Amino acid sequence: MKRKLKNSVGIWAFGPAATRFVPAGYHTELSNETMEARTERVLKGLGDFIDGYEYHYPNEINEDNVDSIKEILASEGKDIYCIALGHHTNPKYSLGSLVNPFPEIRKEAINIAKDGIDLASSAGANFIIWPGGEGYNYPFQTDYEKMWNDFIDAIAILTEHANKKGVTIFLEHKNSEPAMKVAMRSIGMTLYVINKVKERGVDTSNLKVNMDWQHLIMNGENLAEYARLLAMENKLGHQHANSGWGTFDDDIIVGALRFMETLELAKELQLIGYGKNGERIGFDLLPYTEDAIEAVKESVIHWEFIYDLASKINTERLYEAKKTKDAVKAYKEVYKALGAKF
């Protein structure tokens, strides 16, 4: 299908879909599937719906399978768009990886992350750092100053390494899970980290932000507003598209919920010019009980529909309404695009 923006999808959407209540997952038939087999299956199922794929390092993609995965993807004209750090899946890092209180474990975690950046460089991919396991679970548990200094130092080290390798890093925030209080749990905290890395004398030109929509929704952070804010700071790097109820990281079909917020985001991305420098819409879904292939297809269809609707909102008249914060006039323009008759 012809798309307005190129896209990608996380390969993690297509596994057993484990939860803490169903640890074996809802799709147990996929438990022993190799990543090469999964890639082939998903490629066949999605066809031209998706341009590129995203994998976690080192559990989904690593030095042993990267060449075979690249070959499988290239056979259908697809690429590896992002490699994400997967430390949150390793029980060794139950107390954190980049903020682990034991220096030898922390050093090992940083070195593995460097290896992941090297792999991203060889694959021509970007690198995502989502610090889901970096944080704490209890009051009185953590030395906050040390935790933050360790985290910022680690991001500075990894940014320097990425700069040498020509790799862009996308930082992705989330307020909780698996750590109950994740370090860097808001857009503001993410920009704070980037600024602190810059203060350490590191070039942060290629240290940007991945907006996971449901992570923002969980915080009450309005999607369009933060897309514009990040663009103003030249830090809008990537999008992880999904939806949800707002209380948990649901990662459900795009547009199933939060339709108006998603529509406003689509309009804002158009006004910003998102995509002109190769940015993509990355689908980050976890269809627990649904057919994952069909859920991703539906998300792509929904997004393309929403993006097309956004283009039909008259920009000039919308901004006339915005000049005086006239919500009634603004919504008239939105609903005209939706087909309402006035």
C-alpha positions in Angstrom: 0.0 0.0 0.0 1.2 3.5 -0.7 2.0 5.5 2.4 2.5 9.2 3.2 5.4 8.4 5.6 7.7 5.4 5.7 7.3 3.1 8.7 8.7 0.3 10.8 7.4 -2.2 13.3 8.9 -3.8 16.4 9.4 -7.5 15.9 8.4 -8.0 19.6 4.8 -7.6 18.5 4.8 -11.1 17.0 6.0 -13.4 19.8 4.1 -15.4 22.4 2.9 -12.2 24.1 3.7 -13.1 27.7 2.2 -11.3 30.7 2.8 -11.7 34.4 -0.6 -13.5 34.6 0.1 -15.7 31.6 3.9 -16.0 31.6 3.9 -18.6 28.8 2.1 -16.1 26.6 -1.2 -16.2 24.7 0.5 -17.5 21.6 2.4 -20.5 23.0 2.9 -22.0 19.5 5.5 -19.3 18.9 7.6 -19.9 22.0 10.4 -21.8 20.2 10.5 -19.8 17.0 13.9 -18.5 15.9 14.2 -14.8 15.1 15.0 -15.7 11.5 11.8 -17.8 11.3 9.8 -15.0 12.9 11.2 -12.4 10.5 10.3 -14.6 7.5 6.8 -15.2 8.8 6.1 -11.6 9.5 7.6 -10.4 6.2 5.2 -12.9 4.4 2.2 -11.8 6.5 2.7 -8.0 6.3 4.2 -7.7 2.8 4.2 -4.0 1.6 2.4 -2.7 4.8 5.8 -2.2 6.5 9.1 -0.7 5.3 11.5 -1.7 8.1 11.8 -3.6 11.3 13.1 -3.0 14.9 14.8 -5.5 17.2 16.1 -5.6 20.7 19.8 -6.2 21.4 21.1 -8.7 22.3 18.1 -10.9 22.8 16.3 -10.5 19.5 19.2 -9.5 17.2 22.9 -10.0 17.9 26.2 -10.7 16.2 25.2 -14.3 15.5 22.0 -13.6 13.6 22.3 -10.1 12.2 23.6 -11.1 8.8 20.9 -13.7 8.2 18.2 -11.3 9.4 19.5 -8.5 7.1 19.5 -11.0 4.2 16.0 -12.1 4.9 14.8 -8.4 5.0 16.8 -7.4 2.0 15.2 -10.1 -0.1 11.9 -8.2 0.2 13.4 -4.7 0.1 13.1 -4.1 3.8 15.6 -2.8 6.3 16.5 -2.7 10.0 15.5 0.8 11.1 16.1 0.6 14.8 18.0 -1.6 17.3 16.8 -1.1 20.9 18.7 -1.9 24.0 17.2 -5.0 25.7 18.7 -4.9 29.2 15.2 -4.9 30.7 14.7 -8.6 29.8 17.9 -9.8 31.6 17.3 -10.8 35.3 20.9 -10.0 36.0 19.9 -6.3 35.8 17.1 -6.5 38.3 18.6 -3.5 40.1 19.2 -1.7 36.9 21.9 -1.9 34.2 23.1 1.7 33.5 22.3 2.6 37.2 23.3 -0.7 38.8 24.9 -0.1 42.2 27.6 -2.7 41.6 30.3 -1.1 39.4 31.3 -4.3 37.6 27.7 -5.0 36.5 27.2 -1.4 35.4 30.4 -1.5 33.4 29.4 -4.7 31.7 26.0 -3.3 30.9 27.6 -0.1 29.3 30.0 -2.3 27.3 27.1 -4.4 26.0 25.2 -1.3 25.0 28.3 -0.1 23.1 28.3 -3.5 21.3 24.7 -2.8 20.4 25.6 0.6 19.0 28.3 -1.1 16.9 25.8 -3.5 15.5 23.4 -0.7 14.7 26.2 1.0 12.9 27.0 -2.1 10.8 23.3 -2.5 10.0 22.7 1.2 9.1 20.2 1.5 11.9 19.3 3.9 14.7 19.7 2.9 18.4 16.9 3.2 21.0 17.5 3.4 24.7 14.4 2.8 26.8 15.5 2.6 30.4 12.5 0.5 31.6 14.6 -1.3 34.2 16.6 1.8 35.4 14.9 3.1 38.5 13.6 1.9 41.8 10.6 0.3 43.5 10.4 1.7 47.0 10.9 4.9 48.9 14.2 4.9 50.8 15.7 2.3 48.4 17.8 4.6 46.1 20.5 7.2 46.4 18.8 9.5 43.9 21.8 11.7 43.2 24.0 8.8 42.5 21.4 7.1 40.3 20.9 10.2 38.2 24.6 10.9 37.9 25.3 7.3 36.9 22.5 7.4 34.4 23.5 10.6 32.7 27.2 9.5 32.7 26.2 6.3 31.0 24.1 8.1 28.3 27.1 10.5 27.8 29.5 7.6 27.3 27.1 5.9 24.9 26.4 9.1 23.0 30.1 9.7 22.5 30.5 6.1 21.2 27.5 6.5 18.9 28.9 9.7 17.5 32.1 7.9 16.6 30.0 5.2 14.8 27.7 7.6 13.1 24.6 6.3 14.9 21.7 8.4 16.1 20.4 7.5 19.6 16.7 7.9 20.4 15.9 8.2 24.2 12.4 6.9 25.1 10.8 7.7 28.5 8.2 5.8 30.5 6.8 6.4 34.0 6.8 2.8 35.2 7.3 -0.9 34.3 9.3 -2.9 34.8 10.8 -0.5 37.4 8.0 1.0 39.4 9.6 4.4 39.2 11.6 4.6 36.0 14.4 7.1 35.8 13.6 9.5 32.9 9.9 9.0 33.1 8.7 12.1 31.3 9.5 14.2 28.2 10.9 16.9 30.6 13.2 14.5 32.3 14.4 13.2 28.9 15.3 16.8 27.8 17.0 17.2 31.1 19.1 14.2 30.4 20.1 15.5 27.0 21.0 18.9 28.4 23.1 17.3 31.1 24.9 15.2 28.6 25.6 18.3 26.6 26.9 20.0 29.7 29.5 17.2 29.9 30.9 18.4 26.6 29.3 15.7 24.5 27.9 16.6 21.1 24.1 15.9 21.4 23.2 16.6 17.8 22.3 13.0 17.3 20.8 12.3 20.7 17.1 12.7 20.2 13.7 11.5 21.5 11.5 8.6 20.6 7.9 9.5 21.4 6.1 6.3 22.4 2.5 7.5 22.3 1.1 5.4 25.1 4.0 6.4 27.3 3.0 10.0 26.9 -0.7 9.3 27.3 0.1 7.5 30.6 1.6 10.7 31.8 -1.1 13.0 30.6 1.4 14.5 28.1 -0.5 15.7 25.0 1.0 14.2 21.9 0.8 17.1 19.5 2.2 19.6 22.1 5.2 17.5 22.8 5.9 16.7 19.2 6.0 20.5 18.6 8.1 21.1 21.7 10.7 18.5 20.6 10.7 19.8 17.1 11.4 23.3 18.5 14.4 21.8 20.3 15.5 19.7 17.2 15.0 16.6 19.3 12.1 14.9 17.6 13.7 11.7 16.5 11.2 8.8 16.1 7.6 7.8 16.9 6.3 4.6 18.4 2.7 4.5 17.4 0.1 2.8 19.5 -2.9 3.6 21.7 -4.4 2.7 25.0 -6.7 3.6 27.9 -4.0 5.7 29.6 -3.5 3.7 32.9 -1.2 1.0 31.5 1.1 0.5 28.6 -1.6 -1.2 26.5 0.1 -0.9 23.1 -3.1 -1.5 21.3 -4.2 -0.8 17.7 -3.5 2.8 16.6 -6.7 4.8 16.6 -8.6 2.3 18.7 -8.6 5.0 21.5 -7.4 8.6 21.7 -8.6 9.3 18.2 -8.6 13.1 18.5 -5.2 13.3 20.1 -3.8 11.1 17.4 -5.5 13.2 14.7 -4.0 16.4 16.2 -0.6 14.7 16.3 -0.9 13.8 12.7 -1.7 17.4 11.8 1.2 18.7 13.9 3.7 16.3 12.3 2.6 17.5 8.9 3.1 21.1 10.0 6.5 20.3 11.4 7.6 18.5 8.2 8.2 15.2 10.0 9.5 12.7 7.6 11.4 15.1 5.3 14.7 13.9 6.9 13.9 10.2 6.8 11.9 10.0 10.0 9.4 7.2 10.2 6.3 6.1 12.1 7.3 3.0 14.1 4.5 0.7 15.3 5.1 -0.5 18.8 2.3 -2.9 19.5 1.7 -6.0 21.8 -1.5 -7.7 20.6 -1.9 -10.1 23.5 -5.0 -11.9 22.3 -5.3 -10.7 18.7 -3.7 -12.0 15.5 -0.5 -9.8 15.6 -0.2 -9.6 11.8 -3.8 -8.4 11.4 -3.4 -5.9 14.3 -0.4 -4.3 12.7 -2.1 -4.1 9.3 -5.1 -2.5 10.9 -2.8 0.0 12.7 -1.2 1.0 9.4 -4.6 1.4 7.8 -5.9 3.5 10.7 -2.8 5.7 10.8 -3.0 6.3 7.0 -6.7 7.2 7.3 -6.0 9.6 10.3 -3.0 11.2 8.5 -5.1 11.8 5.4 -7.9 13.3 7.5 -5.4 15.6 9.1 -4.3 16.9 5.7 -7.9 17.9 5.0 -8.1 20.2 8.0 -7.8 23.7 6.6 -4.5 25.0 8.1 -5.2 28.7 7.5 -8.6 28.7 9.1 -7.4 26.5 11.9 -4.7 29.0 12.8 -7.1 31.8 12.6 -9.1 30.1 15.4 -5.9 29.4 17.3 -4.9 33.1 17.3 -7.7 33.8 19.8 -7.8 30.2 21.3 -11.3 29.8 19.8 -12.0 26.2 20.4 -15.4 26.3 18.8 -14.0 27.6 15.5 -11.1 25.2 15.6 -13.4 22.2 16.1 -15.6 23.4 13.2 -12.6 23.0 11.0 -11.7 19.6 12.4 -15.3 18.3 11.9 -15.5 19.7 8.4 -12.5 17.5 7.6 -14.4 14.6 9.2 -17.3 15.2 6.9 -19.7 17.2 9.1 -22.0 19.7 7.4 -22.4 23.2 8.7 
